[in-house]
């Protein structure tokens, strides 16, 4: 039991680090960010408020909403933003920042894959989720995760755009495709999932985008 807990914590940290790498690559490619980041950026621009402050306020609000719906915060709720933020801050200054469309597209494609693996890995550890993912999980059931996650991303992108944030072709790819990819990748991390009398909502996917 103890070893299983340790493996889950290690998976959580490593997956969050991978998520941070994906975010850094996504930002470096400059082809559009995810919907949640667009929303935070847009609200920051519209209200002339620091990005960090908006991020904290919105994050706390989403976690609180999920808690009301039965999704309690956990270690991952704190670990995800801290590790991701640290990795992004460390990588962005040293990334090569490609100029050609081809190089940026390749970097974006790599970013998307790493993002999906990072999100799936840390969710499969089942130790709590960050604001974006927990806001989606709060509605599963009745809405399958891949759809609730897409809705969260789409709504975030729309709010960000209405508030003045810019988006690119990459935004559409991330917003519409990331939830589906994460949904398919989570079942590839079964070994570290906890053993309970009642199965975790992330234990397996039924093939229709809902975890059982």
N, C-alpha and C positions, 0 to 999 in steps of 0.2 A: 504493500500500500504506500509506504514511504517512498520507495523507488519510483513508483508510478507517479507520485506527486512531483518528485524531482524532475522526471522526464518531461512532464507537462510544463513545469516552470521553465526548463531549458528550451523547450519548443516554443513557448510563448516569447521569450526574449529573442531567440534567433529569428523567429518569424517576424517580430516587430522590427528587428534590424533589417531584414530583407524588405519589409514594407517601406522603411525609410530610404533604402537604396532605390526602390522603385519610384518613390515620390521625387527624390532628387533627380533621377534620370528624366522623369516626366517634365519637371520644371526646366531642366537644362535643354530638353528638346524644343521647348517653346512652340508646341503645336496645340496647346490647350490643356487645362488642368481638369481635375475631377469636379463634380457638381458641388460637393461640400466646400471645397476650397474656394470655388467661385462665389458661393454664398457669403462666406466669411469676408472675402476680399471686397465684394460689392457692398455689404453692410458697413464695412470699415470706411469705404470711400464715401458712401452716402451720408454717414453720420459723422465723418471726420474724426473717427475714433481709432485708436491703435489696433492693429490687426490682432495682436496677442490678447487684448482685453475682449474684443468681440469673440475671439475663438474660445476663450474661457467661459464667457457668459452663455453662448449658444451651446457649448459642450455640456455645461452643467444643466441647462434646460432640457436637452435631449436625454441625458442620463436620468434626470428626475422623471421625465415622462415615461421612460421605459420602466423605471422602478415602480411607478404607479400601476403599470400593466403587468407587474410580476417579474420583470427582469432586473434582479439585484446587481449592483456594481460589484466588481471583484478586483483581484490583482491586475488583471488585464486592462481594466478601465483606467488605471493610473499608469501602468507600464507602457501601454501603447503610445499615448501622446508624448511621454517623456523620452522613450527610446527613439521613436520616429523623429521627434524634433531634434534630438542630439545628432542622429545620423545625417539628417538633411543639412543641418548647420555645418557639420564637418565636411560633407562631400561637395556641396555646391561651390565653394571657393576653388576647389581643385579639379573639377570636371572640365573637359576640354571645350565645351560650348561650340559644337559644330555649326558651320554657316550654311553649307549646302543643303538643299531639300532632301537629297538622298540620305546623307548622314544623319540629319535630324529625324527622318522617318525610321531609320534603323534603330536609332536610340529610343525613339518612342515605342517601337514594337518590343524592344527589350524591356523597357520600363513597364509596359502593360503586363508582360509575362511575370516579371518579378513582383509587381503589385498583386496580381492574382494569387501567386504562391504565398506571399507574405500574409495577405488577409485570410486566406484559407487555413494556413498553418496556425495562426494565432487564435482563430475562432475554434479550430478543432481541439486546441488545448483546453477549451471550456473553462477558463479561469476569469471570465468577464470580458466585456467588449468595450471598445472606444465609442465615442458619440455617434459616428455615422452608422456603424454596424449594429449597435444596440438599438438605435432608432428603427432600423429595419426588422431586427429580431423581435422587437416588442409587438409586432403585428403578425408574427408567424407562430402559431396559427392566428387568424384564419387565412392570411395572405402568405403564399409561399415565399421563402426568403429571396429567391432570385428576382421576384417581382417587387416585393416590398423594398428591397435594396435599390432596384432601378428607379422606383418612384421617389425614394429619398434623394437619389442623385439628380433626377430630372427636376424635382421641385427646387433643390438647392441651386442648380444651374439657372433656372428661370428667375429665382429671386436675385441671384447675383447679377444676371444680365439686366434685369429691370433696375437694379441699383447702380449700374454703370460698369460692372466688371466685363472684361473682354473674354471671348472664347474663340476656339479654333476647331479645326476638324477633329483634333484629338479629343476634344471634350465630348463630342458625339460618340466616339468609339468607347471611351471610358464609361460614360454615363449609361449607354445602352448595352455594353458587352461585359463589364466587369462582374456584375452580379451573377450572370449566367456562368461565367468561368469559375468564380469562387464556389458556386453551388456544386459544380462538377468535381472540383479539386478537394473539397473537404473530406469526402469519403476515402481519399487516399492516405489520410492520417489516422487510421483506426487504432493503431497500437498504443497511442498515448492517451486515448480517451479514458475517462474515469469509469470504474465499475460501480454501479449503483443498483439498488433494488428497483428503482424506476429509471428507465433509460433516459439519457440526456437528449434534449431536442436536437443535438448536433451529431448523434451517433451515426446515423446512416441517412442517405437520401432515398426517397421513394421513386426517383426518376422523373418526378413531376415538379421538382424544385422545392420540395418541402423536406426538412430533416426530421427524423424520428429518433 
